[in-house]
Amino acid sequence: MENQQQQNTRVIKKLLLVVVGMFGFGFAMVPLYDVLCDITGLNGKTRNVAAEFIDTKVDLSREIKIQFVANTNRGMPWEFKPKESTLIVYPGEMYKTSFYAHNLSSQTITGQAIPSVAPGRAAIYMNKTECFCFNQQVLKANEEVEMPLVFFIDKDIPDDVKTLTLSYSLYNTSDSAPIQISKAP
């Protein structure tokens, strides 16, 4: 009887270890996925920090079409669109464009834009030196704003990539926005 009880105890310990391991693996999935996407450029995730532009010779022998797409998450009461829907660019040259945002609601809303590049393997060649996506955007009721995007395409982009689509999805982050404390006069 004791032998059976020892076996049951071992099985329970092993099962508990498996459960703890599965929980730990599930908890680590998002950070591991982010690291994998940063390293490989999978899923079109771009770097979320400003790139440094080193003034190099522009590759005038190649043109790349950049398509800009803007989406708002369901329930986000903003108008959000690119100033230009497409640009023809040369690798190695700096470009500036902007996106338009208009808070259509009667209250202050904080938004965060999440970028994605297609094809995904080209994401590592899309370098932003300035982007509204680096920070949350706070718009008061009915406020309008033009949000800058300054970027360049790395000259090492593969020759078969002729078109890039830079897509931004805008999410309402008002509940998670940092609290602004105003000082009394």
C-alpha positions in Angstrom: 0.0 0.0 0.0 2.8 2.4 0.9 4.5 1.7 -2.5 1.3 2.7 -4.3 1.1 5.9 -2.2 4.8 6.8 -3.0 4.1 6.3 -6.7 1.0 8.5 -6.5 3.0 11.2 -4.7 5.7 11.1 -7.4 3.1 11.4 -10.2 1.4 14.3 -8.4 4.8 16.1 -8.0 5.6 15.5 -11.7 2.2 16.8 -12.8 2.6 19.9 -10.6 6.0 20.5 -12.1 4.5 20.2 -15.6 1.8 22.7 -14.6 4.3 25.2 -13.2 6.5 24.8 -16.3 3.5 25.3 -18.6 2.5 28.5 -16.7 6.1 29.8 -16.9 6.3 29.1 -20.6 2.9 30.8 -21.2 4.0 33.8 -19.2 7.3 34.0 -21.2 5.7 33.7 -24.6 5.1 37.4 -25.3 8.6 38.6 -24.4 10.1 35.7 -26.3 8.0 36.4 -29.3 9.0 40.1 -29.2 12.6 39.2 -29.0 12.2 36.7 -32.0 10.4 39.4 -34.0 13.1 42.0 -33.2 15.9 39.7 -34.2 14.3 38.3 -37.4 11.9 41.0 -38.5 9.1 38.5 -38.6 5.5 39.7 -38.4 6.5 43.1 -39.8 7.3 44.5 -36.4 9.5 47.6 -36.7 11.9 48.9 -34.1 10.1 51.1 -31.5 13.1 53.4 -31.1 14.5 56.1 -33.3 17.1 55.0 -35.8 20.3 56.9 -36.3 20.7 58.3 -39.9 24.2 58.1 -41.2 24.5 60.3 -44.3 25.5 57.9 -47.0 25.3 57.9 -50.7 21.7 57.5 -51.9 21.0 54.6 -54.2 19.4 56.3 -57.2 19.4 53.1 -59.2 16.4 51.7 -57.2 13.0 53.0 -56.5 10.8 51.6 -53.7 7.1 52.3 -53.4 6.0 52.9 -49.8 2.3 52.5 -49.1 0.9 54.1 -46.0 -2.2 52.6 -44.3 -4.0 53.8 -41.1 -6.6 51.8 -39.1 -8.4 52.7 -35.9 -9.4 50.0 -33.4 -13.1 49.5 -33.0 -14.5 52.0 -30.6 -11.7 54.5 -31.2 -13.5 57.8 -32.0 -10.7 59.3 -34.0 -10.3 60.0 -37.7 -6.8 58.8 -38.6 -5.2 58.8 -42.0 -1.9 59.3 -43.8 -1.1 62.6 -45.4 0.1 60.7 -48.5 -1.1 57.2 -49.3 2.1 56.4 -51.3 5.6 57.7 -51.8 8.3 56.6 -54.2 11.7 56.6 -52.3 15.3 55.9 -52.9 17.2 53.7 -50.5 19.5 55.7 -48.3 17.6 59.0 -48.6 15.7 60.6 -45.7 12.0 61.3 -46.1 9.4 63.2 -44.1 5.6 62.7 -44.2 2.8 62.9 -41.6 -0.4 61.4 -40.4 -3.5 63.3 -39.6 -5.5 62.6 -36.4 -8.8 64.1 -35.3 -10.5 63.3 -32.0 -14.2 63.2 -32.9 -15.4 62.7 -29.3 -16.3 65.2 -26.6 -13.6 64.0 -24.2 -9.8 63.8 -24.1 -8.5 60.5 -25.4 -5.0 59.0 -25.5 -4.1 56.9 -28.4 -1.1 54.7 -29.3 -0.2 53.7 -32.9 1.3 50.3 -33.5 3.3 50.0 -36.7 3.7 47.0 -39.0 5.6 46.5 -42.2 4.8 44.2 -45.1 6.5 42.1 -46.3 7.6 41.2 -42.9 11.2 40.4 -43.9 11.6 44.0 -45.0 10.7 45.5 -41.6 14.4 45.6 -40.5 15.2 47.9 -43.4 12.5 50.5 -42.5 14.2 52.9 -40.2 12.3 55.7 -38.4 14.2 58.6 -37.0 11.1 60.3 -35.8 7.6 58.8 -35.4 4.4 59.5 -33.6 4.3 55.8 -32.8 7.2 56.2 -30.3 4.8 57.9 -27.8 1.2 58.0 -26.8 -0.8 60.8 -28.4 -3.2 62.8 -26.3 -5.9 64.7 -28.1 -8.5 66.9 -26.4 -12.2 66.9 -27.5 -12.4 67.7 -31.2 -8.6 68.4 -31.4 -6.8 67.9 -34.7 -3.1 67.3 -35.2 -0.5 66.3 -37.8 1.9 63.8 -36.5 5.3 63.5 -38.2 7.0 60.5 -39.6 10.7 60.8 -40.7 12.2 57.6 -42.1 14.7 56.1 -44.5 15.0 52.8 -46.2 18.3 51.0 -45.6 20.4 50.5 -48.8 20.8 46.8 -47.9 17.2 46.1 -48.6 16.9 43.0 -50.9 16.6 43.8 -54.6 13.4 41.9 -55.0 11.6 44.2 -52.5 9.9 46.8 -54.7 7.0 47.8 -52.5 6.7 48.2 -48.7 3.4 48.8 -46.8 3.7 50.7 -43.5 0.5 50.2 -41.6 -0.4 51.8 -38.3 -3.2 50.5 -36.1 -4.4 53.1 -33.6 -5.6 52.0 -30.1 -7.3 53.8 -27.3 -5.0 53.7 -24.4 -6.8 56.3 -22.2 -7.1 53.8 -19.3 -3.4 52.9 -19.3 -2.1 56.4 -20.1 0.3 58.1 -17.6 -1.5 60.4 -15.2 -0.9 64.1 -15.9 -0.8 66.1 -12.7 -1.4 69.8 -13.1 0.1 72.2 -10.6 -2.1 74.8 -9.0 -1.3 78.4 -9.9 
